[in-house]
Amino acid sequence: MLTALALACAGPALASEQHPTQGELEAELVCPQCHEPLDESNSPIAQQMKAYIRRHIAMGWTKSRIVDSLVGPPNNLGPSVLGVPPKHGFDLLAWVLPLAGVAAGAVALAAGAWAWSRNRTSGNPLLADGPALDPALDRRVDEELARYDG
């Protein structure tokens, strides 16, 4: 089932890589001058980047090739133009640490709930295994309960 899901997700991702759209690339890049998403920026460099993207999409370049050419040579804008960190090397930590934090929090919450539910019986005198009632008191409690049951 996971394989089918992975294959279903891979098709659109591959199509996006081979035939990127202007809006898709602009949403994933940041203007190096004003540090806003490229699709929201109107600075001169943002306009140049948009024209560059449009021109290279028309030339048939892939998404990664366009992004790589903006980050590295010939434009050398650096990784600061990426809206999201890369998913390799040291930058992978930006993706893994939040997920690991959520998983650790879920495990801690589950362990706390389990421990709390196990310790509830020790503090409850009605559920605790204490000494049995005196037979006379037990008979009296039963009579009183029978009187209210009607």
C-alpha positions as CSV (number, residue, x, y, z in Angstrom):
1,M,0.0,0.0,0.0
2,L,2.9,2.4,0.8
3,T,4.5,1.6,-2.5
4,A,1.3,2.4,-4.4
5,L,1.0,5.7,-2.4
6,A,4.7,6.5,-3.2
7,L,4.1,5.8,-6.9
8,A,1.0,7.9,-6.9
9,C,2.8,10.9,-5.4
10,A,5.9,10.4,-7.7
11,G,4.0,11.1,-10.9
12,P,3.0,14.7,-10.2
13,A,6.3,15.4,-8.6
14,L,8.2,14.2,-11.7
15,A,5.8,16.2,-14.0
16,S,6.5,19.3,-11.8
17,E,10.2,18.7,-12.2
18,Q,10.1,18.2,-15.9
19,H,7.6,21.0,-16.7
20,P,7.7,23.6,-13.9
21,T,5.3,26.5,-13.8
22,Q,6.2,30.1,-13.3
23,G,4.0,30.4,-10.2
24,E,5.4,27.2,-8.7
25,L,9.0,28.4,-8.9
26,E,8.1,31.9,-7.7
27,A,6.4,30.4,-4.6
28,E,9.5,28.4,-3.8
29,L,12.1,31.2,-4.2
30,V,12.8,34.3,-2.1
31,C,13.9,37.7,-3.2
32,P,17.5,38.3,-2.1
33,Q,16.9,42.0,-1.7
34,C,13.7,42.2,0.4
35,H,13.5,38.6,1.7
36,E,9.9,38.2,0.6
37,P,8.6,35.3,-1.5
38,L,9.4,36.0,-5.1
39,D,5.7,35.9,-6.1
40,E,5.0,38.7,-3.6
41,S,8.0,40.9,-4.3
42,N,8.2,43.7,-6.9
43,S,11.8,44.7,-6.3
44,P,14.0,45.1,-9.4
45,I,16.0,41.9,-8.7
46,A,12.7,40.0,-8.2
47,Q,11.5,41.3,-11.6
48,Q,14.8,40.1,-13.2
49,M,14.5,36.7,-11.5
50,K,10.9,36.3,-12.7
51,A,12.0,37.2,-16.3
52,Y,14.9,34.7,-16.0
53,I,12.5,31.9,-14.8
54,R,10.0,32.7,-17.6
55,R,12.7,32.6,-20.2
56,H,14.2,29.3,-19.0
57,I,10.8,27.6,-18.7
58,A,10.2,28.5,-22.3
59,M,13.6,27.0,-23.2
60,G,12.5,23.7,-21.6
61,W,14.7,23.7,-18.5
62,T,13.8,21.5,-15.6
63,K,12.8,22.9,-12.2
64,S,16.0,21.8,-10.5
65,R,18.2,23.2,-13.3
66,I,16.6,26.6,-13.1
67,V,16.9,26.7,-9.3
68,D,20.5,25.4,-9.4
69,S,21.4,28.2,-12.0
70,L,19.9,30.8,-9.7
71,V,21.7,29.5,-6.6
72,G,25.0,28.8,-8.2
73,P,26.7,29.9,-11.4
74,P,26.0,31.9,-13.5
75,N,23.8,34.0,-11.2
76,N,25.4,33.1,-7.8
77,L,22.6,34.3,-5.6
78,G,23.3,31.7,-3.0
79,P,21.1,29.3,-1.0
80,S,19.4,32.3,0.6
81,V,17.0,32.5,-2.4
82,L,15.6,29.1,-1.5
83,G,12.3,29.3,0.3
84,V,12.8,25.9,1.9
85,P,16.1,24.3,3.0
86,P,17.5,21.6,0.8
87,K,16.8,18.0,1.8
88,H,20.3,16.8,2.0
89,G,23.5,17.2,4.0
90,F,23.4,19.4,7.1
91,D,20.2,21.1,6.0
92,L,18.3,17.8,6.4
93,L,18.2,18.6,10.1
94,A,15.7,21.4,9.4
95,W,13.3,18.7,8.2
96,V,14.2,15.9,10.6
97,L,14.4,17.8,13.9
98,P,10.8,19.1,14.0
99,L,9.5,15.7,13.1
100,A,11.7,14.1,15.8
101,G,10.4,16.6,18.3
102,V,6.8,15.8,17.5
103,A,7.5,12.1,17.7
104,A,9.4,12.5,21.1
105,G,6.5,14.6,22.4
106,A,4.0,12.0,21.4
107,V,6.0,9.2,23.0
108,A,6.3,11.3,26.2
109,L,2.6,12.0,26.3
110,A,1.7,8.4,25.7
111,A,4.2,7.3,28.5
112,G,2.8,9.9,30.8
113,A,-0.8,8.8,30.1
114,W,0.1,5.2,30.6
115,A,1.9,5.8,33.9
116,W,-0.9,8.1,35.1
117,S,-3.6,5.5,34.3
118,R,-1.6,2.8,36.1
119,N,-1.1,4.8,39.3
120,R,-4.7,6.0,39.6
121,T,-5.7,2.8,41.5
122,S,-3.1,3.3,44.3
123,G,-4.5,6.6,45.4
124,N,-8.2,5.7,45.2
125,P,-9.4,4.1,48.5
126,L,-12.4,2.5,46.8
127,L,-10.2,0.6,44.3
128,A,-7.3,-0.1,46.7
129,D,-6.9,-3.6,48.0
130,G,-7.3,-2.8,51.7
131,P,-8.6,-4.9,54.6
132,A,-12.1,-6.3,54.2
133,L,-15.0,-4.7,56.0
134,D,-16.1,-6.0,59.4
135,P,-18.9,-8.5,58.7
136,A,-21.4,-6.6,60.9
137,L,-20.6,-3.3,59.0
138,D,-20.8,-5.1,55.7
139,R,-24.3,-6.5,56.6
140,R,-25.4,-3.0,57.7
141,V,-24.2,-1.4,54.4
142,D,-26.1,-4.1,52.5
143,E,-29.3,-3.4,54.5
144,E,-29.0,0.4,53.9
145,L,-28.4,-0.1,50.2
146,A,-31.4,-2.5,50.0
147,R,-33.6,0.1,51.7
148,Y,-32.7,2.7,49.0
149,D,-33.0,0.3,46.1
150,G,-36.6,0.0,47.0
